[in-house]
């Protein structure tokens, strides 16, 4: 006979576990995002989330065993602690890592750049269009969040081009601080603008460093215009497959904006027209993020933002994450009927969470909020699984482990409490 069950305490504790998992996940994203490989990061993200949800659900059932019964608490709850880490942290780490590997595949053969060259306009017009030197702050912020495997070079330009720092590895925090300190010595903007000369000088430096390859990318910001023979200047960039991302500040000459758009378009890169200087940091970070591997809980940027294939794939993979978290609860409780119910409920919860992420993340300035909504929704809906999907109640504790059950004696009650009084010692269910 199937019966609908619900434990209000388990629902409350599951939601609390979802909140804890969300906050720990956000710390991971802010602390290790860009420095830890996305595959490992997503494995840890979903592994710890499942761990906290499973932990709080286990505690709830030990306090008030509405789903498993009091005999489970007396005889088998201890096994739940043994299964907790393997069934949640380990299983979801493996699943999260595998799913991120699938989601991060880019079938056009795109490779994330290793080397970045920041080219900053220091012509006199920047005094008016960037009076607080937000372009420098944006460069410092970007250097601070880049992957430790990246190298960065810094150039400034007016009618001449100055090498502020050659390609420098970011493996150590000291290297980041050194690069940022060099930007602090930036003098007052003076002179005219020569974008063509700047790009030619940058390419010469990349060839000198042996970095003129598709593993490099250029980010150039300017508010001016100069005559540029784009066919000639951009030819080596096209040959090497190096994108030149450009940022134009609102208030620039119309010809200058058109030039920056043309440079970005011809090198298969992105152009960003910022309305005010305080938006430069966001533009720089968006350019960097669009070049990196995508992860399952963050926004896809650039051309990938409207990629329907990866949109559907994200929803499907989060759905499977929900299914596995539900299954993990069944393993913790060692109950195949609950495992089926929670797996179905987790599938529904994962579908909703995946849709929340896919439909809400694009273009939002508060991605953490929608990750929180997705996390709490998944934990909440999952906890209602046994209320939505009836549980077979012929045996209150049907175990998951193969060969664990023994046939009841003739006339014996099918309930574990009656059976346990007839069988000597502890048995696997």
Helices and strands as residue ranges (DSSP letters): E 2-3, H 8-32, H 38-63, H 70-75, H 77-85, I 86-90, H 91-103, E 115-121, H 126-129, H 134-145, E 151-157, E 161-169, H 173-184, H 195-208, E 216-222, H 230-240, E 243-249, H 254-266, E 271-274, G 277-279, H 280-291, G 302-306, H 308-333, H 336-360, H 367-383, H 385-388, E 391-392, H 416-422
